[in-house]
Amino acid sequence: MKQSLTYYLMLLVMKLKGLKKSFSQDPIDYKKIRKEDVYHPKGSFFKQNIIRSFNISKSLITEIGKKENTSKLLIFVHGGAFISGPGQHHWDTIKEISKQTDYTIWMCNYPKAPEHKISEISENIDLIYNRALKEYQPNQISFIGGSVGGTLITALMQRLIAKKKQLPHKIILVSPVMDASMSNPDIDKVDQVDPMLSKVGLVSAKKMCAQDNDLKNVLMSPIYGSFEEFPETILFIAEHDVTYPDQKILVEKLKQTNTKITVITGKNMPHIWPFLPVMKEAKIALHELIQTLTNK
């Protein structure tokens, strides 16, 4: 498949910004990466459509939506390797989803490593969902998360199922990180073509988040947990992404449990490609993602 001109432009931007270099360091410079964080989005859209901001434990929730009351909630759990975020690309994605759907959206700015460990971050995600259940029915709630946002959502589903709790309507996972240990031998080959991430930096970031240096704890490596009884799952995975080999394992595990799944594979695409700006392929993927939200 021939890629668009904007695809190569995006690769150039990534190279000029030194993303791969930043994610090739051990220890990873989380303070430098955080300089790209955007906690309060600017622009007329957000000025007109941010309904409220509130705290749930140590998470800041920004609620975006139409002024009219809506009956559907989308909980957006951003990525950032557990050490950073949200970024401008997350807000841009939320803007497009909000403009094209009737969802109310909660952007969840949860606590980050190294100041906070995975158990505390996970507890915050639990509390966010508990709060959502006080305002919406489970079948009115969906989740979307990219990268470690996908990790946190997947692990949440496993906890809810184990505790026989009510599940959301559907989950959308964009390049979810399934194994923080990055021990899959196929990763090394993909690392050579990934324009954004590197195994070295990702493992360094995960160590900052881990407790007792346990990178295979299911809270941050849900691939080692159960996938029985999962809700409908939509997966966006990318071939030129170091997290791709573990996502292929995830697909097989979901198929084995007869989960209702949709898998969209980005040929030659980088990590979280539906969320990236400029790129034609990203716009097509984001449109497809939005369609999965409007489908019942």
Contacts in CASP RR format, 6 or more apart in sequence:
PFRMAT RR
TARGET T0000
AUTHOR 0000-0000-0000
METHOD contacts of the structure
MODEL  1
MKQSLTYYLMLLVMKLKGLKKSFSQDPIDYKKIRKEDVYHPKGSFFKQNI
IRSFNISKSLITEIGKKENTSKLLIFVHGGAFISGPGQHHWDTIKEISKQ
TDYTIWMCNYPKAPEHKISEISENIDLIYNRALKEYQPNQISFIGGSVGG
TLITALMQRLIAKKKQLPHKIILVSPVMDASMSNPDIDKVDQVDPMLSKV
GLVSAKKMCAQDNDLKNVLMSPIYGSFEEFPETILFIAEHDVTYPDQKIL
VEKLKQTNTKITVITGKNMPHIWPFLPVMKEAKIALHELIQTLTNK
1 267 0 8 1.000
1 268 0 8 1.000
3 268 0 8 1.000
3 281 0 8 1.000
4 279 0 8 1.000
4 280 0 8 1.000
4 281 0 8 1.000
5 280 0 8 1.000
6 278 0 8 1.000
6 279 0 8 1.000
6 280 0 8 1.000
6 281 0 8 1.000
7 268 0 8 1.000
7 279 0 8 1.000
7 280 0 8 1.000
7 281 0 8 1.000
9 278 0 8 1.000
9 279 0 8 1.000
10 270 0 8 1.000
10 276 0 8 1.000
10 277 0 8 1.000
10 278 0 8 1.000
10 279 0 8 1.000
10 282 0 8 1.000
11 195 0 8 1.000
11 270 0 8 1.000
13 278 0 8 1.000
14 20 0 8 1.000
14 195 0 8 1.000
14 196 0 8 1.000
14 270 0 8 1.000
15 195 0 8 1.000
19 195 0 8 1.000
19 196 0 8 1.000
19 197 0 8 1.000
20 194 0 8 1.000
20 195 0 8 1.000
20 196 0 8 1.000
20 197 0 8 1.000
20 198 0 8 1.000
22 28 0 8 1.000
22 29 0 8 1.000
22 32 0 8 1.000
22 33 0 8 1.000
23 81 0 8 1.000
23 196 0 8 1.000
23 197 0 8 1.000
23 198 0 8 1.000
23 200 0 8 1.000
23 201 0 8 1.000
23 202 0 8 1.000
24 198 0 8 1.000
24 200 0 8 1.000
24 201 0 8 1.000
25 200 0 8 1.000
25 201 0 8 1.000
25 204 0 8 1.000
26 200 0 8 1.000
26 201 0 8 1.000
26 203 0 8 1.000
26 204 0 8 1.000
27 204 0 8 1.000
27 208 0 8 1.000
28 81 0 8 1.000
28 83 0 8 1.000
28 201 0 8 1.000
28 204 0 8 1.000
28 205 0 8 1.000
28 208 0 8 1.000
30 83 0 8 1.000
30 84 0 8 1.000
30 112 0 8 1.000
30 113 0 8 1.000
30 114 0 8 1.000
30 205 0 8 1.000
30 208 0 8 1.000
33 80 0 8 1.000
33 81 0 8 1.000
33 83 0 8 1.000
33 84 0 8 1.000
34 83 0 8 1.000
34 84 0 8 1.000
34 85 0 8 1.000
36 84 0 8 1.000
36 85 0 8 1.000
36 87 0 8 1.000
36 88 0 8 1.000
37 84 0 8 1.000
37 85 0 8 1.000
37 86 0 8 1.000
37 87 0 8 1.000
38 85 0 8 1.000
38 86 0 8 1.000
38 87 0 8 1.000
38 88 0 8 1.000
38 90 0 8 1.000
38 91 0 8 1.000
39 60 0 8 1.000
39 86 0 8 1.000
39 109 0 8 1.000
40 62 0 8 1.000
41 50 0 8 1.000
41 62 0 8 1.000
41 88 0 8 1.000
41 91 0 8 1.000
45 95 0 8 1.000
45 98 0 8 1.000
45 99 0 8 1.000
46 64 0 8 1.000
46 91 0 8 1.000
46 95 0 8 1.000
49 64 0 8 1.000
49 65 0 8 1.000
49 66 0 8 1.000
49 67 0 8 1.000
49 98 0 8 1.000
50 62 0 8 1.000
50 63 0 8 1.000
50 64 0 8 1.000
50 65 0 8 1.000
51 63 0 8 1.000
51 64 0 8 1.000
51 65 0 8 1.000
51 67 0 8 1.000
51 104 0 8 1.000
52 63 0 8 1.000
53 60 0 8 1.000
53 61 0 8 1.000
53 62 0 8 1.000
53 63 0 8 1.000
54 60 0 8 1.000
54 61 0 8 1.000
54 63 0 8 1.000
55 61 0 8 1.000
56 124 0 8 1.000
56 127 0 8 1.000
56 128 0 8 1.000
56 131 0 8 1.000
57 123 0 8 1.000
57 124 0 8 1.000
57 127 0 8 1.000
58 110 0 8 1.000
58 111 0 8 1.000
58 116 0 8 1.000
58 120 0 8 1.000
58 124 0 8 1.000
59 108 0 8 1.000
59 109 0 8 1.000
59 110 0 8 1.000
59 111 0 8 1.000
59 124 0 8 1.000
59 127 0 8 1.000
59 128 0 8 1.000
60 109 0 8 1.000
61 106 0 8 1.000
61 107 0 8 1.000
61 108 0 8 1.000
61 109 0 8 1.000
61 128 0 8 1.000
62 106 0 8 1.000
62 107 0 8 1.000
62 109 0 8 1.000
63 104 0 8 1.000
63 105 0 8 1.000
63 106 0 8 1.000
63 107 0 8 1.000
64 94 0 8 1.000
64 98 0 8 1.000
64 104 0 8 1.000
64 105 0 8 1.000
64 107 0 8 1.000
65 98 0 8 1.000
65 103 0 8 1.000
65 104 0 8 1.000
65 105 0 8 1.000
66 98 0 8 1.000
66 102 0 8 1.000
66 104 0 8 1.000
70 102 0 8 1.000
70 103 0 8 1.000
70 104 0 8 1.000
71 136 0 8 1.000
71 140 0 8 1.000
72 101 0 8 1.000
72 102 0 8 1.000
72 103 0 8 1.000
72 104 0 8 1.000
72 136 0 8 1.000
72 140 0 8 1.000
72 141 0 8 1.000
72 142 0 8 1.000
73 103 0 8 1.000
73 104 0 8 1.000
73 105 0 8 1.000
73 106 0 8 1.000
73 132 0 8 1.000
73 135 0 8 1.000
73 136 0 8 1.000
73 140 0 8 1.000
73 141 0 8 1.000
73 142 0 8 1.000
74 97 0 8 1.000
74 101 0 8 1.000
74 103 0 8 1.000
74 104 0 8 1.000
74 105 0 8 1.000
74 106 0 8 1.000
74 141 0 8 1.000
74 142 0 8 1.000
74 143 0 8 1.000
74 144 0 8 1.000
74 293 0 8 1.000
75 105 0 8 1.000
75 106 0 8 1.000
75 108 0 8 1.000
75 128 0 8 1.000
75 129 0 8 1.000
75 132 0 8 1.000
75 141 0 8 1.000
75 142 0 8 1.000
75 143 0 8 1.000
75 144 0 8 1.000
75 168 0 8 1.000
76 90 0 8 1.000
76 93 0 8 1.000
76 94 0 8 1.000
76 105 0 8 1.000
76 106 0 8 1.000
76 107 0 8 1.000
76 108 0 8 1.000
76 144 0 8 1.000
76 145 0 8 1.000
77 108 0 8 1.000
77 110 0 8 1.000
77 125 0 8 1.000
77 143 0 8 1.000
77 144 0 8 1.000
77 145 0 8 1.000
77 146 0 8 1.000
77 149 0 8 1.000
77 150 0 8 1.000
77 152 0 8 1.000
77 153 0 8 1.000
78 85 0 8 1.000
78 86 0 8 1.000
78 87 0 8 1.000
78 90 0 8 1.000
78 107 0 8 1.000
78 108 0 8 1.000
78 109 0 8 1.000
78 145 0 8 1.000
78 146 0 8 1.000
78 149 0 8 1.000
79 85 0 8 1.000
79 86 0 8 1.000
79 90 0 8 1.000
79 145 0 8 1.000
79 146 0 8 1.000
79 147 0 8 1.000
79 148 0 8 1.000
79 149 0 8 1.000
79 150 0 8 1.000
79 272 0 8 1.000
80 147 0 8 1.000
80 148 0 8 1.000
80 149 0 8 1.000
81 147 0 8 1.000
81 148 0 8 1.000
81 201 0 8 1.000
81 202 0 8 1.000
81 205 0 8 1.000
81 206 0 8 1.000
82 112 0 8 1.000
82 113 0 8 1.000
82 118 0 8 1.000
82 121 0 8 1.000
82 148 0 8 1.000
82 205 0 8 1.000
82 206 0 8 1.000
82 208 0 8 1.000
82 209 0 8 1.000
82 220 0 8 1.000
83 112 0 8 1.000
83 113 0 8 1.000
83 114 0 8 1.000
83 205 0 8 1.000
83 208 0 8 1.000
83 209 0 8 1.000
84 112 0 8 1.000
85 109 0 8 1.000
85 112 0 8 1.000
86 107 0 8 1.000
86 109 0 8 1.000
89 272 0 8 1.000
89 275 0 8 1.000
89 276 0 8 1.000
89 277 0 8 1.000
90 107 0 8 1.000
90 275 0 8 1.000
91 107 0 8 1.000
92 275 0 8 1.000
92 277 0 8 1.000
93 274 0 8 1.000
93 275 0 8 1.000
93 286 0 8 1.000
94 105 0 8 1.000
94 107 0 8 1.000
96 286 0 8 1.000
96 290 0 8 1.000
97 103 0 8 1.000
97 105 0 8 1.000
97 144 0 8 1.000
97 289 0 8 1.000
97 290 0 8 1.000
97 293 0 8 1.000
98 105 0 8 1.000
100 290 0 8 1.000
100 294 0 8 1.000
101 290 0 8 1.000
101 293 0 8 1.000
101 294 0 8 1.000
103 142 0 8 1.000
103 293 0 8 1.000
106 128 0 8 1.000
106 132 0 8 1.000
108 125 0 8 1.000
108 128 0 8 1.000
110 121 0 8 1.000
110 124 0 8 1.000
110 125 0 8 1.000
110 128 0 8 1.000
110 152 0 8 1.000
111 120 0 8 1.000
111 121 0 8 1.000
111 124 0 8 1.000
112 121 0 8 1.000
113 121 0 8 1.000
113 205 0 8 1.000
113 208 0 8 1.000
113 209 0 8 1.000
114 208 0 8 1.000
114 209 0 8 1.000
116 209 0 8 1.000
117 209 0 8 1.000
117 210 0 8 1.000
117 211 0 8 1.000
118 209 0 8 1.000
118 210 0 8 1.000
118 211 0 8 1.000
118 217 0 8 1.000
118 219 0 8 1.000
118 220 0 8 1.000
119 211 0 8 1.000
119 219 0 8 1.000
121 152 0 8 1.000
121 209 0 8 1.000
122 152 0 8 1.000
122 155 0 8 1.000
122 156 0 8 1.000
122 159 0 8 1.000
122 219 0 8 1.000
125 152 0 8 1.000
125 153 0 8 1.000
125 155 0 8 1.000
125 156 0 8 1.000
126 156 0 8 1.000
126 159 0 8 1.000
129 141 0 8 1.000
129 156 0 8 1.000
129 160 0 8 1.000
129 168 0 8 1.000
132 141 0 8 1.000
133 141 0 8 1.000
133 166 0 8 1.000
138 166 0 8 1.000
138 167 0 8 1.000
138 168 0 8 1.000
138 169 0 8 1.000
139 168 0 8 1.000
139 169 0 8 1.000
140 169 0 8 1.000
141 168 0 8 1.000
141 169 0 8 1.000
142 168 0 8 1.000
142 169 0 8 1.000
142 170 0 8 1.000
142 171 0 8 1.000
142 172 0 8 1.000
142 293 0 8 1.000
143 153 0 8 1.000
143 156 0 8 1.000
143 168 0 8 1.000
143 170 0 8 1.000
143 171 0 8 1.000
143 172 0 8 1.000
144 153 0 8 1.000
144 171 0 8 1.000
144 172 0 8 1.000
144 173 0 8 1.000
144 174 0 8 1.000
144 289 0 8 1.000
145 152 0 8 1.000
145 153 0 8 1.000
145 172 0 8 1.000
145 173 0 8 1.000
145 174 0 8 1.000
145 176 0 8 1.000
146 173 0 8 1.000
146 174 0 8 1.000
146 175 0 8 1.000
146 176 0 8 1.000
146 272 0 8 1.000
146 275 0 8 1.000
147 174 0 8 1.000
147 175 0 8 1.000
147 176 0 8 1.000
147 177 0 8 1.000
147 243 0 8 1.000
147 271 0 8 1.000
147 272 0 8 1.000
148 176 0 8 1.000
148 177 0 8 1.000
148 220 0 8 1.000
149 176 0 8 1.000
150 173 0 8 1.000
150 174 0 8 1.000
150 176 0 8 1.000
150 177 0 8 1.000
151 176 0 8 1.000
151 177 0 8 1.000
151 178 0 8 1.000
151 180 0 8 1.000
151 220 0 8 1.000
151 221 0 8 1.000
151 222 0 8 1.000
153 171 0 8 1.000
153 173 0 8 1.000
153 176 0 8 1.000
154 171 0 8 1.000
154 173 0 8 1.000
154 176 0 8 1.000
154 178 0 8 1.000
154 222 0 8 1.000
154 250 0 8 1.000
155 218 0 8 1.000
155 219 0 8 1.000
155 220 0 8 1.000
155 222 0 8 1.000
157 167 0 8 1.000
157 171 0 8 1.000
157 230 0 8 1.000
157 231 0 8 1.000
158 218 0 8 1.000
158 222 0 8 1.000
158 225 0 8 1.000
158 226 0 8 1.000
158 227 0 8 1.000
159 165 0 8 1.000
160 166 0 8 1.000
160 167 0 8 1.000
161 167 0 8 1.000
161 226 0 8 1.000
161 228 0 8 1.000
161 229 0 8 1.000
161 230 0 8 1.000
162 226 0 8 1.000
167 229 0 8 1.000
167 231 0 8 1.000
168 231 0 8 1.000
169 231 0 8 1.000
169 232 0 8 1.000
170 231 0 8 1.000
170 232 0 8 1.000
170 233 0 8 1.000
170 234 0 8 1.000
170 292 0 8 1.000
171 230 0 8 1.000
171 231 0 8 1.000
171 232 0 8 1.000
171 233 0 8 1.000
171 234 0 8 1.000
172 233 0 8 1.000
172 234 0 8 1.000
172 236 0 8 1.000
172 289 0 8 1.000
172 292 0 8 1.000
172 293 0 8 1.000
173 233 0 8 1.000
173 234 0 8 1.000
173 235 0 8 1.000
173 236 0 8 1.000
174 236 0 8 1.000
174 272 0 8 1.000
174 274 0 8 1.000
174 275 0 8 1.000
174 289 0 8 1.000
175 236 0 8 1.000
175 237 0 8 1.000
175 238 0 8 1.000
175 241 0 8 1.000
175 243 0 8 1.000
175 244 0 8 1.000
175 247 0 8 1.000
175 271 0 8 1.000
175 272 0 8 1.000
175 273 0 8 1.000
176 235 0 8 1.000
176 243 0 8 1.000
176 247 0 8 1.000
176 250 0 8 1.000
177 202 0 8 1.000
177 243 0 8 1.000
177 246 0 8 1.000
178 221 0 8 1.000
178 222 0 8 1.000
178 223 0 8 1.000
178 243 0 8 1.000
178 246 0 8 1.000
178 247 0 8 1.000
178 249 0 8 1.000
178 250 0 8 1.000
179 215 0 8 1.000
179 216 0 8 1.000
179 221 0 8 1.000
179 223 0 8 1.000
179 224 0 8 1.000
179 246 0 8 1.000
180 202 0 8 1.000
180 203 0 8 1.000
180 206 0 8 1.000
180 209 0 8 1.000
180 210 0 8 1.000
180 215 0 8 1.000
180 216 0 8 1.000
180 217 0 8 1.000
180 220 0 8 1.000
180 221 0 8 1.000
181 203 0 8 1.000
181 206 0 8 1.000
181 215 0 8 1.000
181 216 0 8 1.000
181 221 0 8 1.000
182 199 0 8 1.000
182 202 0 8 1.000
182 203 0 8 1.000
182 206 0 8 1.000
182 242 0 8 1.000
184 245 0 8 1.000
184 246 0 8 1.000
184 249 0 8 1.000
186 245 0 8 1.000
187 199 0 8 1.000
187 242 0 8 1.000
187 245 0 8 1.000
187 246 0 8 1.000
188 199 0 8 1.000
190 239 0 8 1.000
190 240 0 8 1.000
190 241 0 8 1.000
190 242 0 8 1.000
190 244 0 8 1.000
190 245 0 8 1.000
191 198 0 8 1.000
191 199 0 8 1.000
191 242 0 8 1.000
193 240 0 8 1.000
194 240 0 8 1.000
194 241 0 8 1.000
194 242 0 8 1.000
194 270 0 8 1.000
194 271 0 8 1.000
195 240 0 8 1.000
195 270 0 8 1.000
196 241 0 8 1.000
196 270 0 8 1.000
196 271 0 8 1.000
197 241 0 8 1.000
197 242 0 8 1.000
197 243 0 8 1.000
197 271 0 8 1.000
198 242 0 8 1.000
199 242 0 8 1.000
202 242 0 8 1.000
202 243 0 8 1.000
203 215 0 8 1.000
206 215 0 8 1.000
206 220 0 8 1.000
207 213 0 8 1.000
207 215 0 8 1.000
209 220 0 8 1.000
210 217 0 8 1.000
210 220 0 8 1.000
211 217 0 8 1.000
215 221 0 8 1.000
216 224 0 8 1.000
218 224 0 8 1.000
218 225 0 8 1.000
223 246 0 8 1.000
223 249 0 8 1.000
223 250 0 8 1.000
223 253 0 8 1.000
227 250 0 8 1.000
227 253 0 8 1.000
227 254 0 8 1.000
227 256 0 8 1.000
227 257 0 8 1.000
227 259 0 8 1.000
228 257 0 8 1.000
229 257 0 8 1.000
230 254 0 8 1.000
230 257 0 8 1.000
230 259 0 8 1.000
231 259 0 8 1.000
232 259 0 8 1.000
232 260 0 8 1.000
232 261 0 8 1.000
233 254 0 8 1.000
233 259 0 8 1.000
233 260 0 8 1.000
233 261 0 8 1.000
233 262 0 8 1.000
234 261 0 8 1.000
234 262 0 8 1.000
234 264 0 8 1.000
234 289 0 8 1.000
234 292 0 8 1.000
235 247 0 8 1.000
235 250 0 8 1.000
235 251 0 8 1.000
235 261 0 8 1.000
235 262 0 8 1.000
235 263 0 8 1.000
235 264 0 8 1.000
236 264 0 8 1.000
236 266 0 8 1.000
236 273 0 8 1.000
236 274 0 8 1.000
236 285 0 8 1.000
236 289 0 8 1.000
237 244 0 8 1.000
237 247 0 8 1.000
237 248 0 8 1.000
237 251 0 8 1.000
237 263 0 8 1.000
237 264 0 8 1.000
237 265 0 8 1.000
237 266 0 8 1.000
238 244 0 8 1.000
238 265 0 8 1.000
238 266 0 8 1.000
238 269 0 8 1.000
238 270 0 8 1.000
238 271 0 8 1.000
238 272 0 8 1.000
238 273 0 8 1.000
239 265 0 8 1.000
239 266 0 8 1.000
239 267 0 8 1.000
239 268 0 8 1.000
239 269 0 8 1.000
240 268 0 8 1.000
240 269 0 8 1.000
240 270 0 8 1.000
241 247 0 8 1.000
241 269 0 8 1.000
241 270 0 8 1.000
241 271 0 8 1.000
242 271 0 8 1.000
243 271 0 8 1.000
251 261 0 8 1.000
251 263 0 8 1.000
254 261 0 8 1.000
255 261 0 8 1.000
262 292 0 8 1.000
264 285 0 8 1.000
264 288 0 8 1.000
266 273 0 8 1.000
266 281 0 8 1.000
266 285 0 8 1.000
269 281 0 8 1.000
269 285 0 8 1.000
270 276 0 8 1.000
273 279 0 8 1.000
273 281 0 8 1.000
273 282 0 8 1.000
273 285 0 8 1.000
274 282 0 8 1.000
274 285 0 8 1.000
274 286 0 8 1.000
274 288 0 8 1.000
274 289 0 8 1.000
275 282 0 8 1.000
275 286 0 8 1.000
276 282 0 8 1.000
END
